Amino acid sequence: MVPGLGPVPQLFLDGGQKSWFRFIEFFTAHIRNRNTRAAYARAVRQFCDWCDLHKLSLPHLNPVVIAAYIEEKEQHLARPSVKQHLAAIRMLFDFLVVGQIVPLNPAASVRGPKHVVKKGKTPVLSAEEARQLLDSIETDSLLGLRDRALIGAMVFSFARVGAVVAMNVEDYFPQGKRYWFRLHEKGGKRHDVPSHHKAEGYMDEYLIAAGLGDGKTTPLFRTVDRHRQLTQNRMDRREVLAMIKRRVLAAGLPANISCHTFRATGITTYLLNGGTLEKAQQIAAHESPRTTKLYDRTSDEVSLDEIEKIII
């Protein structure tokens, strides 16, 4: 039994000690991101169950077998999910090849379904709706100040929710005349972003009310107990999502708003006000401008204006 992963699949147990130990090593030592580990573990376990059903062992696996599995998955899953399944299998077998468990990667030559995304599906708020949400949050309670500061940090720094909840008090720090956010991004990257003056105001009010100024190495955004007092525990993304759902409902905004909405909202508003894609990419810490472009909804208004010219 592997903590967080469940029992080792029979496919790898049958391969011997080196096989199942390499399997465990892949998920515990090689994949460090918790969300990626969970997603890949689900994908690999489904593949192993399929192999058990068809009485396949490691020596039986080849590109034809993997292709058959992927084609079967395409009948039930969306293309992005199928591509993720294939990526998980391919990465695992790359690791097994390096460990000399199998001679070749049977998934290396298998092609996944074609899936090109030019526009993201993340719902985006207009600047007016974002302001409506922020203004709707009560500022006479510590909980309200915390929630406003957290949402403000995501909107004005284009930050992922994971990076925001990972911040400690010391990650909001002065540099020159302004305060900055130090965000710990995917892959262990550290990314510093200057704080927008509105986000700075939200943060200052929250920190003063919470009395967190001296706890530099303690969590910045914390959970609350049943008395609505801050605990010493760090919020996680699920708690942030639940908070956001409550806040958007109270503000009369669409229920499909998610944590990622604020990243997309910040980028879109920035571009609508003359910001460049290159600088948006830099602020968001994206590897590619194509990723940043997925968050850009500025073309939506242009398209609508053009459609309205069809006067009948």
PyMOL commands that set and color helices and strands:
alter all, ss='L'
color gray80, all
select helices_A, chain A and resi 10-13+17-30+34-53+58-60+63-74+79-98+127-136+142-157+161-165+169-171+186-188+197-210+237-251+259-272+277-284+289-293+298-307
alter helices_A, ss='H'
color red, helices_A
select strands_A, chain A and resi 172-175+178-184+190-194+222-224+230-234
alter strands_A, ss='S'
color yellow, strands_A
deselect
rebuild
show_as cartoon
